[in-house]
Amino acid sequence: MLLFDTALLLGAAFIAGALNAVAGGGSFLTLPALVFTGVPPVVANATGTVALLPGYAASAWGFREDAEPPPGLTMGRLIVLSLAGGAAGAALLLVTPDATFRRIVPWLLLAATALFAFGPRLRQWTAGSHAAASPLRAALGVLAVAAYGGYFNGGLGILLLALFGLLGQTQLHAMNGLKNLVSALLTVIAAGLYAAGGLVLWPQALAMAVAATAGGYGGARLARRIPAPWLRAGIVATGLVMAVLFFLRG
């Protein structure tokens, strides 16, 4: 890696780790940074996902005492569905040509940005749903969102929180614990399939993982000093800018 490329990737990963620890949206930086250094889009998506895995695992461990399954599911079924959905999404990415994924990426970034922008309203809306979820509906919901996460990571946390609210879960700590657990599980299985398919650039992934972990630990303290509305607006603006750049490049 060239010096400039290395600095760009480490900086993007560091800030992404801080953003994920505070509010989410780290994928808005890691994917474009890799693409702009010349990495093909599919490989960039896989490498960036692997780089953010340690942060998901650490967050899941931190919430281990709060996580509990949503109505309609046991913890065992939730784990199996997360792994199965993540594997399905990763397998779909493996067979997606770079040209096709390049055309899809701007729309995925726009969708993820919209999810992030309207996340608070979405969570507020789903919080009013207390109907008991059927096991089938709960299973299909988790499977679908996990498949999305295995294919494209952006906006995954918002989708998971909304899903758990729709399934009737009301405890925020439990929802956050589950969000981190499901994210870690589907990313683990997706990362394994990415690696088996030869999609991961390990020098970039390992260097970015270290930077993202450092960002999640130290950068989050600085990010917490920024007013929440400013932070959210900055992440939304970043997502929109990156989507526009991808549209122009495509």
Secondary structure, DSSP 8 states (H G I E B T S, - for coil): --HHHHHHHHHHHHHHHHHHHHT--THHHHHHHHHHTT--HHHHHHHHHHHHHHHHHHHHHHTTTT----TT--HHHHHHHHHHHHHHHHHHHHTS-HHHHHHHHHHHHHHHHHHHHTHHHHHHHHHT------HHHHHHHHHHHHHHHHH--TTHHHHHHHHHHHTT---HHHHHHHHHHHHHHHHHHHHHHHHHTT---HHHHHHHHHHHHHIIIIIHHHHTTS-HHHHHHHHHHHHHHHHHHHHHH-
